[in-house]
Amino acid sequence: MTAFVQHLLDALSVGSTYALLALGLTLVFSVMNLINFAYGLLLVWGGYGACVLVDAGVPFALVVPLCILFVTVLSMAMGRVAFRPFIGAPPITLLITSFGVLLVVQYIAILVFGEKPRVLDVPGFLTGVVATGGLRIPVLQVVTIASGALVVAAFYALLNRTAFGAQLRAAAELPQTARLMGIRPDRVLMIAFAVSGAIAGVVGLLWFAKVGAVTPRSDLEPTLKAFTAIVLGGLGRISGAMLGGLALGAIEVAMNIVLPAGAITYAQAIVFAIVIALLVLRPGGLSGARTEAT
């Protein structure tokens, strides 16, 4: 039983990180039908921001909100400059724009910070382990699960209890009707990029606190995980993104448990094979998604 609880916590920790990644990516997709492949760079810049602030001696309690604010503003700037002019453009135009933004933002990071990894020093308490009832629970794991729950709760409150949330849902579900009701697509898009950026700021801190170092090319893995999670959960559904993230985390943890030591090297390949098999059985994803936000 203790081993089961330990593995469950591991799956929740990994899965909640993937769920938040997928949530941020899905939010913009729901509004603009855009898969933003530059999303992972928001995490990278958040990680670099944290490194700069920590190295400057800023207390970590201030580093967290400052990094989230920085990434939110960066996300909004990205949306305003690169994507807002292409509202209503064909999907291929948005795709090319997304790759262009990725390359530009990545090379700016290379010019500013160089190619060498930059270590993120986190407070000592985050590297500790809590021992209770036969369990050994890393503090960072607890923080990750708690952060995921808080972000999801705040997001659903925003989506269902605010005027901004109503505009987001209307623009995602009935875009033509939303326009006729006076809801401005550009305003909704900026809200989506702001919320998506705030989520990226949180995930970036959690991701690089775990990884330990940031490079300009650290965006590939989180972007790939986010895309896999939203496809697995159901493209275009916010609830599907969360389900896909949790499911992907559970699959990864399960593979690390059941695979023999010699096969661990192939764990990621096996995970993707399982994801493909699930999509063959359920082409709409685990949630049976349509392209809408719910």
TADAZI-V320222 format. One record per helix or strand of 2 or more residues. SS is the DSSP state (a for helix, b for strand). FROM is the first residue (numbers start at 1). LEN is the number of residues. If there is no record, write none. Layout:
BEGIN
ss->[SS:SS]
from->[FROM:FROM]
len->[LEN:LEN]
END
This chain:
BEGIN
ss->[a:a:a:a:b:a:b:b:a:a:a:a:b:a:a:a]
from->[2:39:60:91:118:124:129:135:139:163:175:185:213:219:238:261]
len->[31:17:27:23:2:4:4:4:23:11:6:27:2:15:21:21]
END
